[in-house]
Amino acid sequence: SVLPPDTQLEPMSLTKQVQHMWATSLQKVGQLLGRWRYMSFDNNAGCPRRRLQLRAADGSLQTHEAEFDQIIKYFRALYEGPETAPPRLSQDLLITSAEILEALERFKPSKAMPSVSAPAALWKWFRQDIAPQLELHFARHLHKDSSSLPRSWCTSELVLLPKPGKPMRTPAHLRPGPCVSGPDPAYVAGRTLAQALERVIGHCASVRRLVQANVCNIHGKRYGHTNAKLYGGCHLSLDISCAYDHVPWEALQSALQFAAVPQPLIEAILLVHHTARLSISHCGLTQEVPLKRGLRQGCGLSPLLWAVYCGWLLHQMHDPEILDIHRANTSYADDLHFGWTILCGGDLERAYAAMKHVLTHLLRQGLTISQDKTVIVLELQGPQAHKALDRYTVQRPTGRHFRFIVDDKVLYLKIVSQHVYLGAVIGFRKFEQDTFKHRLSLARNSFSRLSVILRNRTVPLKLRLQLWQGCIWPAMLHSLDCTGLPLKEFQSMQSQLVKQARSIAKSHSMLTKETNSDFVRRLGLPDPVARMQQAPQQRAALDPSLPAALAPGEAQLQWRGILRGHLFDAASCWSPEPPEAPTVTPPKASLLQVTKVLHEIFCCEECGQQFSTQASLRRHVFCHHLSEVQQQQRQSAAQEAIKGAEMAHAKDGMPQCKHCLHAFSTWHAFNYHVNTRSCEIVGGKILPFFRQFRANTITVLNAITGDAHLRSCIGVKKPSSLVTIRSHFVNMFGDLMAHRQEMNTPTELMMATQELNFLQSMTHQAQHPRAMEWSHALVEDDDEELQVDHPPKSQGGQPGKGRGPKRTNAQQASPSRGSWPSNRDARTDQPRESHRRGQQQRQDPGQELTEMRSLVNMLSRLVLRQEAQQTILRQDSGFMLFIQARTQGNLAQELHKIGQAWHTTKKENPEALRAPMRVVLYQHFLSVVKAKFSQMLSTPSSRSTAEGLGWTSATGEEIYGIKWDPAQQTHVRDTSAPVLTPQEVNDILDKLIVAAPQPLVVQRFHASRPLAAEYESPVVSMFMEIGLRTQEAQATWLGLHRLVGSSVWAASGCYLRHERMKMSALAQKISSLTKSGN
């Protein structure tokens, strides 16, 4: 705080002393004072300031008096609070000279001081002379029963600092910075910004692994992987407006007591804040504003007080059933961050309840939440994601928002996919690349602003490089040691820094022909990655100082291990070449099991090291486990594989594995099948060759297992066509052609037993009896097939490409267009021909489409008939209810609240519920209708309004029926409806409420869409069905029947009618599509 005038050092006298002491050495005095302007105490010296021009509410310019009045009003409202009695010291606050000297020692010479005070450099230089006087004045005023302090001690001059990106048109666009004496702001010991950021990024990485593990693809389905119905993550990033200025002093006292601060210190802190005042000067006008709440910005004690208050605030929020602060919260200064992992619908519901709990607690403490800056980072996937999210969110012009109702106040928090937190871009996808792009943009902007100085040759190059490293490098490297730096981004960062360095030194490679490594080595630039390599080690060294509840979790530690791999494995050409004989032993490598932040892990068979991608594993094996000869062979094989890699394992040029004969719908799926070694026989030699020639007899197997035959067959392992294969096979094994049989298209049974059949054949255990009845036909057919493929030169080939004789015109006729295929051409005496014709019919896409269309048409007609019959049955038991959803506090919102309460009770205390939710909603609906009806008839004004609408008579003794008039678009009186009295209506409603809990009464009562807190549609329709088998159900149906179309429902914003002979919207759509298809 600023000292009273009688203890302050006079500026002019101090100047004379300094000039007398160092009259012959003005340069040393300048170094002592830090800046030459302190010698003359010229307040106008220094760089020019930005002009403050405040605007009125309509944007017009103001006079100086109006601007000053606007500033005064703003800060009075900002620090306005309840009146409290001044605290009184319970004992003397003894401050020793040693404590004063230690405080003055921490002064920085360049610290800003009030206009009535000497510079900080002089206070620090004459601290030995000042300390005894300050000790006497502290003892004089800080004694027992003291309830006030000297006014000059607690009066601060207000300095308005511009906020980045603000136009400086209102006081809200400026940041108050009172000039008071004290050290720089400090945070809790042992905590750094990187720790908080690494904790958040670790959770982002674990959620990203969860999303990647549950991605729905054909490969996972084929191997039986089941995906979760709902999964993802959620982050709440809070922005508290004027956090320091809105701290209540009563809550601050409770926080200090919770932190076990001695009572005399608590009293002294509250006494300083109670007597604090702001001195505001603008254009020659001066006025003081008292503080009634908040912490003094600029005071050295304020950061510590905020840390104590924030810790107490989080302790009050902690609730193991709703919000586990130690797991969900990450706090740094006034940035509050909360994160949750979502594995089911219950987790999403608990996350929503926890966010509402946080908002409720902060608002009740008097803090203000900025809805524009507070965001929710959400990644929700799964089949149930959209339906689950609709329960808690609404669509607004700026996007999708979570909707919270806290103490009758509605809060809308925007949902985003990524957000800037502590200088890094957090999200659940590519946060490494997004953060690097953000930091690169900031570094480029900073370099552009400083380019005039950095490229000025009048300034020494060494000084320019130091300025570049001190301003541009922090903007570029900040938070990259927490998010990671992939190889592509690392190369981009290195290239950008080298370009900037060459631009500063005016040493472009196109002119100097100097490589980047030589350029960096010549200038002696340090390696930027070396800073980031040390950061994880420094955070690991701080981990033991953290309490057990805040110790890094398993996911965070695993992510830190991956960060080390990113930073130490990056092949950098920035650093100079290492010496030939290093004197320092390199650190030993250690393995860390990673399961929380990576989805798929690839393990090295040689050393056991694990990698996140198959490419990184191959690179590791190539660099560390292969000799030079093996590396050359691998490179040659890779070059050869590139030429025909896609077709190497394909059959007949189609996406079908030639080894296991499994057909795929896309080439991507086929390549995944081959590259991941999913084919169990892809590495075999005999079996691929055996299947390529389609042999299936023991004799052929015995023949091709010989080395000579096998070597000769391998010579044509990659023939150009099947003709070459057959020709080679005939030449090599001509005597075995009588035993060859054609393999049919593999069926499901054949696919399942292919390995068993092959092993049985190899062990000579397969004794398949020959079908003597058709053996000649098969041999003749196969021989004819060979002749067709290889016709003699003197003969012309058979017409057509089929295997059988040419069909007649009658046989070539198109199949019947009926619903089912005709069997009139079936021939039981020729099963081979019948089998082939069946294959042709199944392979005809037009025939299959016709059959499928006929089947869908029959199913559609059956569904429509059932819909019509159900519509007829609902005439006896069904009612339709229409509720207006645009008014505030409408009946639909009331039903939604009751439904939420029922679900909560069902989860927490199911024994308290004895009726299903439909009965509870139905009873609440009737109770609200009865209450609204009573309000309609309670006052003359309400009865007059109802009469004007045609709902009741002038006296209110008659309740009319109403109906919808399409021409007027409103409800009008229905003269055909019965007229009821208020007593009859109340009696009917009471009977309906009493009969509702009885069994078999309310069979159905739900909306046509899920109930929510807010609707886009103006009307919500609900279905109601009443049973017909009990006396209570009969009485309920009769009561509702008497009230159908009555104006009693209009009083609560709804309308009731019977079900009508009309199909649902879905049935109507099916009917129209069926008619158009026919």
N, C-alpha and C positions, 0 to 999 in steps of 0.2 A: 504494500500500500504506500501511497505518497505521504511523506512526513509533513508535520505542521511547519508553518513558515519559520518558527523560531529555531527549528533544528535543521532546516535546509541550508545547504551551502550556497552562498550568493555567487551567481555565475561570474560577475565581473571581478570579484575579489579572487576567485579561483583562477581566473584567466591571468591576472597580474602575477599571482604566485608562480604559475607555470612559466610565464614569460620571463620572470626574474630567475627562475631555476635553470632554464634552458635557453637563455637569450642567444647563446652562440651556436645552438644546435636545433634549429627549427625542424629539421628533418626527423630527428628522434622524437620530438614532441608529436609530429604528425603521425608517426607510427604508433605512438602510445594512444592517441585519441582515436585512431582507426580511420578517420576522415578529416580533411583539412577544415571542413565547414564547422566542426566542433570548436575550433579555435576562435572563430568569430561569432559563434552562436547565431548564425544567420538562418532563421527559420525558412526563408524563401530559397535557400540554396538547394541544389539537387535537381533531379530530372523533373520535367513538367508533369503535372498530374492531369488526369482526365477530368473534363468539365462535368460537374454534377448538374443536371438539368431535369428536375422532377416535373412530371406532368400531372394534370388534373384527371378526374375520372373520365372525362370525354376526350382526353388526349391533348388538350390545349396547354399552352405555356402558362406559367404562373410567375407572379412577382416573388421577390426574395422573402417577403413577409409570409406569403401563402405557402411557399416551400418550407419555411421554418415551422409554420403551424402544422403542416402535414407531417413533418418529422416528429414533432412533439406528440401529436395525437397517436401516431403509430407506436412509438415506444412506451407511451403511457398504457395503451391497450396491451402491448406485448408483456409488460411486467406487472400488470394489474393482478391483484390477488387479495385474499381475505386479510383483514386487519388482525395482527397478532401482537401480543404483549412483548416488549423487548426482553430478551433473556438477561439473566443476572448471574454474574460469576460467583461460584460458590467458594472459591479460594483464589489465592494469588497465583497468577500465571508467571512463573519465574523463567525469564528468558536470559540466558547467560551470554557473555561476550563471545565465547567460543562458537555458539550457535549463530550469532550475528556475523562473525567473520566467515564462517563456512557458507552462509547464504550469500554474502557479498563476493566470495571467491567464485561462486558459480555464475556471476554476472558476465554477460558477453559485452564487449565494448560497443558492438553495433546495435544493442538493444534500444528500441524506441522508448523514449521517456516523455512525460508531460512537459508542456511548455514552461511551467514554473520551476522545473527541476533541472539540476545539473546533468550533464551527460553521464551515461553509465560508466564510461571509462574513468571519469574522475571519482565516482563513488568507489569503484574497485581499487583505484590507485591509493586513495586516502582512507582505506578501510580500517587501518590500525588507529587512525585519529578519530574516526567517526564512531567506532564500536562502543567506547565507553559512554559517549553522549546518548546513543540510541538505547543502551541498557538502562540508563536513568529514566528516559522518557517512557519506556515500556513499563518499568516498575511503577511510575507515577500514575499511569492510566489503566493498567491491567492488574488491578488489585481486587480483593474480595468485595462483593456487593456492587461492583461496577456494572452499570446498565447502559452506558453510552460511551462513545469514543469521540475523539476530536473530529470535527467535520472534515478537515483537510486530509485526515488519514484515509477516509473511505470514499472520497470524491474522485471520480475518474473522468478523464476527458474522452469523449466518444469519438472514435475514428471509424468512418464508414468505408469498408473495403468492398470493391466490386466483386460480385459473384461471377464465375466463368459462365459465359454464354447468356448473361442477363443484359437487358438494354439500359439499365440504370434510370428507369423512369419513375419508380416508386420506391419508398424505403424498404419494401420487401425484397427488392432486387439487390440490396446491400447487406453486407455482413458486419455486425457491430464488433469492434475490436477496441475495448477500453485500454488506455495506456496506464498501466499500473506496474509497479516494480515486482519482479519475480522471475524465476527460472522458466525455461521453455517447458511446454506441456510434456508430461511423461505418462506412460501407461504402466500397467501392472508388470512387476518384475518377472522375468522368465517367459513372457508372452510376446510373440512377434506377429506381424501381419502375415508372414509366410505360413505360420502354423495354422492360423484360421483358414487361409486360402487352401492349404493342402488338405485340411479336413473336409472342406466342401467339395473339392475336386475329387477326392477319394470316393465320396458318396456318389458323385456323378458317374465315375468310372464303374462302380458296382452296379448302378442302375442300368448303365449302358450294356454291361455284360448280361444282365437279366433280360433286357429287350432282345439282344442278339441271340440268346439261347432259346427264345420262344418264337423266333421268326418262323412263320409257316411257309414251308417249301416242300417240294416233291421228294427231296432227298430224305428229309426227316420223316416224312410219312412212310416212305418205303421201308425204313428201318424201325418203324414202330414208335417213333418219338411223339409223345402227346404234349401239346402246348397248353399253357394256362389260359383260362377264360378271361382273366383280367390281370394285368401286370403293368408295372411302370414305376415312376417316381414323381415326387412333388416337392418343390422348394418354395418357401415363403420368404421373400426379401422385403423387409420392412424399412420404410423411410419415415422417420418421425420429424415433423416440421418443428423447427426451433426447439430442438430437444433440450439444450442447456437452459433456455429461457423459460421453459414451462415446468421446471421441477418444483413441486410444492415443498415449502420449507418444513411442513409437518412430516411429510414422507422422508425428507432428507434427514431429519432428526431420528426417525425410526431406523433408517438405513445405517446411520452412524452407531446407534445403540446395538443393532444387529451385528455390526462388524467389531464389536467390543472395543470401541474407541473410548478412552478415558473421558469421564463426564466433564472435567474442566476444559478439555479441548473441544468437546461438542458445544459447550456454552460459548467459547471464544469464537468458533466458526459461525455459529448462528448470530452472535453479536455483530461480527463483521458484516454479514449479509444483511442484517436488519438495518444497519446504519449506512449501507452502501447507497450511493447516489451517482447518477450520470450527469456530467456537465456537457450540454450540447451547445455548440457554437456554429452559426451559419450566417455568413454575410453580415457580420457585425452584431448579430443577435445572439444572446446567451440566455440559457435557462437550465435549471436542474430538474431531473426526473427521479423520483424515489423508486426503489426496487421493493416489490412486495412478494416476489417469487423468482425462481430461477437461479442459475449460477452465473457468476461474473465471467464473461468471456475475456480472455487475456490474463486472468489471474493464474498463477502457477499452481494453486491448489485445486482449481476447477476440474482438471482431468482426473485427479485422484478421487474427488468427491463424486464425479459422474460414475467412475468405476465402482465405488461403494454403493451408490444408488442403483446402478444397473444390476449388481449382484443381488441386492435385496429384492429388486423387482422380479428377477428371474426366480428367486427362491419363493416368492409369493405365487408365481405362476405354476410352480412345480406341482403336479398331481399325477401319481403313478397310473391312475386309471384313464386319464385324458391326455396329459402331456408330460413326457419324461424329458426334462430339460437337459440332462447329461447326455442323452443320446440324440436328441433332435436339434438342440440349439447350438449355434456358433456365433459368438459375440466378439466384436472388435470395435472399441470406442462406441459410437452411437449407431453402428450398423448391426442390426439384429437379423439373424438368418436362421431359418428352421427347415429341416429336411426330413422326409419320410419315404420309406420304400413300400410300394403297393404290390401285394401279391393276391389280393382278393377284394371283393366288394366291401367286406368289413374293414379292411385297411383304409380304403378310400373314405369310408364313413368316419373312421377314427381320425384321419388326417383333417377332414373338414371340421369335425368337432374341436380338434386341437387348435386349428387356425381361428375358429370363432372364439375359443377360450382366450387366446393371446390378444385378439383385438378387443374383446370385452374388458380384459384386465387393464390394458393400456389406456383405453378411453376412460375408464373409471378412475384412473390415477391422474386425470387431467391432462394427459398428453394428446397431441394432435397427430393423426395419421394422414399422410399425404396420399390420397387415392390415385393421383396421377403418377407418382413415382413408386409406390408400393406395387409389386407385381408378384405373380405366382408362376413359377417355371414348372410346367407340367408336361410329362410324357406318359400317355396312357394308351396302351395297346390291348388287343384281344377282342374276341367276338362280343363281349359284354361292355366294352369301353364306352361306346356311344350312348347306350342306354343308361349306364351308371352315371355318366357325366351330366346327362340331361336333368338329373335330380337336383343338382347343386348349381348349375350355371344358367345364364341367360344370354341371349344375343343382343348386343348393343351396336350402335353405329361404328364404334371404334374396335369392335371385335367381340370375342367371347369373354365373359366375365363371371367370376364367382360372385354369388350374391349372399350377403350376410345381413342379418337383422340383429342389431345390438342395441338394447335399451330403446326400442322404437325408432332407431336410426338405421337407415339402409346404407350399406357400404357395397360398392362394386369394385372388385379388384381384377385387373386385367390378366388374362392368361397369355403367356409368351412362351416361345420355344427356347430362347436364350436371353441372358441378361448380364450386364456388366456389374461385377461384384468385386470390390477392392482392386480394380484395375484389370481384372481378367474376365473373359467371357465364359460364363458357366452355362451348361446345358447338358443334355443327355445324348448328344450325338458327337459331332466333330468339334469338341471344345478346344483341342490343341490347335487345329488350323484356324478356328475363329479367333482365338486369343492372339495368335501370331499376326493375323491380319489387322486386328485392332491395335496392337502395339506398333506394328510397322507403319500404320497410318499416322499415329501420334508422333513417331520418330521422324517421319518425313515432314510433318507440319513443323516440328521444332527446328529441324534443319533448314527449312525454308525461311523461317523467321530470323534465324541467326546467320543465314548465308552471307549477309553483307559483311559481318565481322569475320566469319570463318574464312572468307575468300579475300580478305583485305591483306595485301602483301606488306603493308606498312607495319602490321603486327607480326611479331616473330612467329615462325612456323611452330615452334615448340609450344608457345602460349596458345596458339589456335588449336592445336591438337589436344591440349589439356582441357580447353573449353569444350571441345567436341566430345571428349570422353566424359566430362562431368555433366553435360546437359543432354546429349543425344543418346549415349549408351544406357543411362537409367530408363529413359522413355522406351527404348527398344527391348531391354532385357527384363524389365519388371514382370514378375509373375510367371515367366517362362520356366523357371526352375520348379514350379508347382504343377503346371499344366503339361509339361513335357515339350520336347522339340523333335518331331519326326525328321527323317533324313531330308525330305524335300524342303521343309521349312528351314532346316538348319543351313542348307545350301543357299537358300534365298536370303537368309539373314547375313551370311558371310559375304555374299555377293553385294548386298546393299551397303554394308559397312565399308567394304573395299572401294566401292564406287565413291562414297562420300569422302573417304580418306584421300583418294586420288584427286577428287575435285578440290579439296582443301590445299593439297600440296602442289597442285597444277602439274601432276606427273601422270599423264595418260599413257596407257600401254601402247596405243597406236603410234605414239611419237617416241617413247623411250624404249620400246621393245623389252620391257622389264616384266617378269612374271609377278604374279600376286605374292608368292612366297618371298621372292627377293625384295619386293617393295615393302612388305611388312617387316622383314628382317632388317632392312636398311633404316627404317624409321624407328625400329624398336618398339613397335606397338604390342601391348599385352594381348593375350588370347581372351576374347570375351566369354568363351565357354568355361574358362577356368573359374570365373566367379560363380557360375551356375553349378559347377561340379562341387564346390565347397558348401553350397547352401543346404543340400540334404544332410550332409554330415553335421552341420551346425544345428539343424533342427533335431537330429538324433541325439546330439549332446544335451539339448534342453529338455528332452523327454523325461529324464529322471526327476526334474524339478516340478513336473506337473502332478497334481493330485491324481489318485487312482481313477476317479470318475471322468477325468479329462484326458487320460492316457490314450495314445493313438490306438484305434481299433485294428482289427486284422486287415480289413480292406485298405485302410490308410497306409499301413506298413507295407502291404504288397504293392500299392501304387508307388510308394517311395522307392521300392526296389526296381520297379520298371523305369522310374525317372532316372535312376543311376545308370541303367542300361542305355537309355536314350542319350545321356550326356557323355558317358565314357566310351560308348561304341562309335560315336560320330567321328568319321575319318576327316579330321580338320587339316587343311593346308595352311592355317593361320599361324600355328605355333612354329617356331624354328625347329629345325631337325634335331633330334635328340643326339647327345654325344655318343661316341662309339662305346665307351666304357662308363656306364652310369654308376655313380657312387651310391645312389640311394636305392635300396631294395624296393621293388614295386610291391604294393599292398597285395595280400593274398585274396584270391577270389573266393566267394562263398555262394552257395546255392540257396534260393528262397522259393518255397512252394507258393505258387500263385493260383488261387482258385476263385477269388472274390471279384476280381476286376477284369478277368479275361474269360472268354467263352470257350474257345477251342485251344488245346495245348498240344504241341508237337514235341516229342521227346527224342533226343539224340541217343542212338543205340550204343554209341562208343563211350561217351562220358556222362550221359544221363542229364545233360542240361536241357531245359525246356524252353520253347519258343512259342510266340503267339501266332505266327504264320508259318506256312509250309515253306515259303520263299526264304524266310530268315533261317530256318533249319537247314535248307540246302546250302545256303551261303556259308553257314557255320561249318558244315561237313566239308565243303569244298576248300575252305581256307585252313582248317585245323586238322583234318583227318585224312587228307589225300596227299600223296607224294606228287612231285612235279610231273612224272610220267602219267599218273592217274588223272591229274588235272588236265593234261593235254588230251588224253583219251576222252575224258568227260566233255570237254569243249568240242571235240570232233563229233562225238555222238550227238551232242545237242544240236550242232549245225545240221547233221543228217536228219535228225528227228523233226526239225522245223519244216523240212521240205514236204513231208507227207504225214505229219503228226495227226491230223484230223481224220484221215482215212486209214490209218494203220490198223485199227481194231474194228472198223465198220464193215458190215456185210453188204455186198452188192451196192456200195455207195449210199446206203441208207443209214439213219441213226439207230442201228441194231447191232448189238455186240455179237461178233462172230464166234466168241468163245462160249458164252452162256445163252446166246440166242434171245436175249431179252431186248424187246423193242422199246424205244423211247419216243416221246412226242416232240422233243426239241433237241438240237445239237448241244445246247448248253447242258442239259441233263445227261446226255451221252458222254460228253467230255468229263463231267464231274464223276461219272461212274468209272471211267478209266483212270483219271488222275488220282483219285482217292483209293484206288485198288479195291473198289467194292466188288469187282468180279473175282470170285474165289479161284478161278482157274486161268486168270489172265497171265500168270507167269509160267504155265506149263508149256511143254514142247510137243509131246506125243498127242495129247488130247486136242490142242488146236489143229494140229495137222490131221488127226483122225476125223474131226468134225468138218474140216474143210473139204475132204473128199467124200464125206457122207457114207462111210462104210460102217457096217454093223454086224459083222459075222466074226466068229472065232478064228476062222481060217485067215481072213484078211488081217485080223489083229496079230496073229502069229507071224504073218508075212512082214508087216510093217514094223514090228518090234526089232527085227534084225538090223544090225548096224549098217550093212551094205544098202539094204532097201531104204533105210531111214536117211542115209546120206544122199542117195540119189533122189529121194523125194524132197529133201530140203532144198535141193537145187532149183526147184520150181515152186518154192514156198510162196512166192509173190507173183502168180501168173497174171496175165493181162485180162483173161476172161475164163469163164467156165469151160469153154471149148478146149482150151489148152489143158485144163485140169483133167478133163475126161480122156483126152488123147493120151496124156502121160500115163494115166491110170491103166488104160487099156494096154499100152505097150509094156508096162512093167508087170502087171498082174492080169494078163489075158485069160489065164486058166481059171481065174476066180470069178469071172463075170457071171457065171451061172448061179452063183450064190449071193450076188449083190441084190439088194432090195432098196427101193426108194424110201427115204425118210419123209414122212408127212409133216405138215406144219405142227410144231410142238404144242401139245395141249397142256392144261394145268397139271395133269397127272404126270405127263412126261417131263415137264419142267421140274417137278418135285422129286422125281426118282432118277434123274439123269446120271448123277454120280453113282448111285447104287447099281444101275444097269452097267455102267462102264467098269466098275470094280468087279462085278460078277463076270463080265466078259474077260477081263484081264486074268482072273483066277480060274478060268475054264469051268465055272459053276453054272453058267447060263445055258441050259439045254432047252432051246425053244423048238418045239415040234413044228415041222413044216406043214402048211395047209395044202395037202395033196390035191384038194378039190380045185384050187385055183392056181397052183404053182406054174402050170404051163401058161396060163393067161398072163400071169405077172411077168414071167421071163420074156414072153413074146412082146409084151407091152414095153418092157425095159429095153429089149433089143431094138424094137421099132423106134424108141426114143433116141437111142444112140445113132441109128441110121438117119433119123431126121436131122440130128445135129451134125452128122458127118456124111452127107450124101456123096456117092461116087461122082467123079467128074463127068462121066457119061450119062448121068441121070439128072433129071431136074428134081428139086425138092418137092415134098408134098405141099399142096396148097394150104396156106394158113400156117399158124404157129402152134395150134393145139396139138395135144398128144393123141387124141382119138381121131376117128374119121370125120370128114366134113359133115356138119349137120345139114339136114334138109330144111326147106322153108318152114315146114310145120314145126320143126324143133327150134328154129330160130325165132319163132314168134315171141313177142314180148309177154311176160307173165301177166296174170290176172291182176286187175286193179282193185280187187276186193280187199277186205280187211285182213284176211289170213291167206297164206300161200296155198295153192291147190296141190293136192297129192295125186292127181289123176295120172301123172306121168311116172309115178314111182314104179320101180321094177324090182321085185323081191328076188328074182333069179339072177340079177346082176348087181350085187352090192357095191362093186367098185364104181360102176357108172353112176349109181344112185348117190354114192358118197361125194363124187366129184360135182354132180349137179347141185347137191345141197351146199357145197362150198361156194359154187358160183352164185347161188341165190343169196347166201349170207354176205358175200362180198359185194353184191350189187347195192350201191348207196341209194339209188332211187327207190328200190323195193323196200329197203329198211326204213327210209324216210316216210314212205306211204304207210307202212305198218305202224310206225310210231305215231303218225298223225291220227290214224284211225283209233289207236288205243287211247291217245290223249282226249280225243273227242268223246269217246264213250265214258271215260272217267269224268270229264267235265259235265256231261249230261247227268251222270249219276249224282255228282255233287250238287248240281242245281236242283234236282228233284228232292234231295235231302234238305236243302236250304228252304225250298218251298214248303215242305212238310213241317219243318221246325218253325217257320213263320206262322203257320196255321195254329200250331200248338201254343205258341207264345201269346196268342190272342186271349187265352184263358188265364194267364198268370203274369204277363209282362207289362211293365210300365216304362215310359221314357221320361227322363227328367232333364231339363235344359236350364243351365245356370249361367248367369252373366259373369264374365271374368275380367271386365275392364275396370270396374269400380274398386276403390281402395277398401280392404277388409271384406271382400266378397265371400260368399259362401264356399266357393271352391278353395280359397286360401284357408278358411277355417277347417275344412275337411282335411286338407293337407297337413295342417298342424296336428290335428287329432291322430292322423295316421302315423306321423313321425313319433308322437308320444307313445302310441301303441307299440310301435316297433322297439322303441327304447325300453319300455317296460317289459316287453317280451324277452328282450335280451338280458336285462339286468335282474328282473324279479318276475319270472314267468308264473309263479304261484299266485300273483295278484290278479291275473287275468282268467276269467272263466268264460268269456264270450268271444267269438271270432271277431276279426276286425270289421267285417261287413255289418255286423249287428251294432257295433259301437258307432261306426260312421252313420248308420241309418238312424240310430237314436239321437246322435248329435244333430243330424240334419233336421229331424222333427222338432228338437228342442229350440234350435235357432229359428225355425219357421214360426213356432208358437210365440217366441219372444218378440220377433219382428211384427207379428200380427197384433200383439198387444200394444206395441209402441205406435202402430198405425192408428189405433182407436183411442189412444190415451189422451191426446190433446186436441183442442178444436182446430188448430192449424193443420195437424196431420190428417184429421178427418176431412177437412176441407180439401186438402190435396188429393186424398183418395177419391173424394166425390168428383173432383175435376177430371180425374183419370178414368172415371166410369167404373170404379171398383166397388164402391159402396153407395148406399143411399145418403140423403142429406143428413139424416139423423144418425147414421152409422149402425142402424139396427138390421140392415139387410146387406148380405154379402153376395155380390153378383158373380156370374161366370163371365169369362173373357175368352177371346179367340184372336188368332193372328190375322191381320188384314194385310195381304201382300201389296195392295195398292198404296195404302198409307204407311206401310212399313212400321206398324205399331199394333199393340193389343187394343181391341175394342170390345164393348160389351156383347156377350152372347145371350140373346133373349131365350134361346132354347134350353139353356143350362138351368138347373134348379137353383132357387134362391135359398140361402142358408142364413141363419142368425148367428151372431157371435158366440152365443152359448153352445149351439150345436157344433160349431167349428172347434171350440175348445174341448168339448167332450170327445169328439172324434180324435183329435190329436192326442189327448191323454190316453185313450184306449190303445191307439197305435203305439205309443211309447211303452206302455205296460206290456203289451203282447209281443214286442220285438224280441226279447231274450228267449222266448219259448222255442223249443226245438221245431224244426221243419216249418218255420214261418218265413224268415228272410232267406231265400235260396241264393240270391245274387244281388249285389249292390256295389257296383264299381263303375268307373268312368271309361269312356271309349279310348282314352289315352291316359298315360300315367299322371297322377296328381302331382302338381308342382307349386312352388311359391309364386310363380309368375307365368302368364300365358301370353302367347302371341295372338291366339284366336279370341274373338270377343265372346264366344259361347262355348261352354263345356257341356257335352252330353253325357248322361249316365244311364246305365241299364239297371232295372230293378225287376226282380221276379219274386213272386209270393207263392208259397206252397198251397196245395189244395186238399191235403189229407187230414188236417186237424181242425178243431173248432176255432182255435186262435188264428190259424191261417185264413179260415173263411171270414172271420170277423175283420181281420186286417184287410183282406181284399175288398170287402164291402165298404169299409171306411175310406180306403183310397179311391174306390169307385165313385163315392159320393163327392169327393173333393177334386175329381178330375176336371180340369179346366176352370177351377175356381180362382178368384182373385186373391185368395189367402196366400197362394204361392208367390204372387207378384210382389207382395210386401217385402219378401226376403230376396228378391231378384232371381226368381226361378219360375218354371212352368212345368206342370205335370199333365201327361196324357197317356192313353192306352197305346200299346204296341199296334202297329198297323200292318196291313198285308203288303209289305214292301221288303224286298230283299236287301241285304246289306250292300255296301259300296263295293266290297270285294267280289261278291257274287254277281253284281251287275257288271263289273268289269270282265269277269270270266264269261258271262253270257254274251257280251258284245264281241269279245275276241273269238268265241266259238262261232258266232254267226258270220263274222267277217272272214274267218278261216274257211268256212264251208262255201 
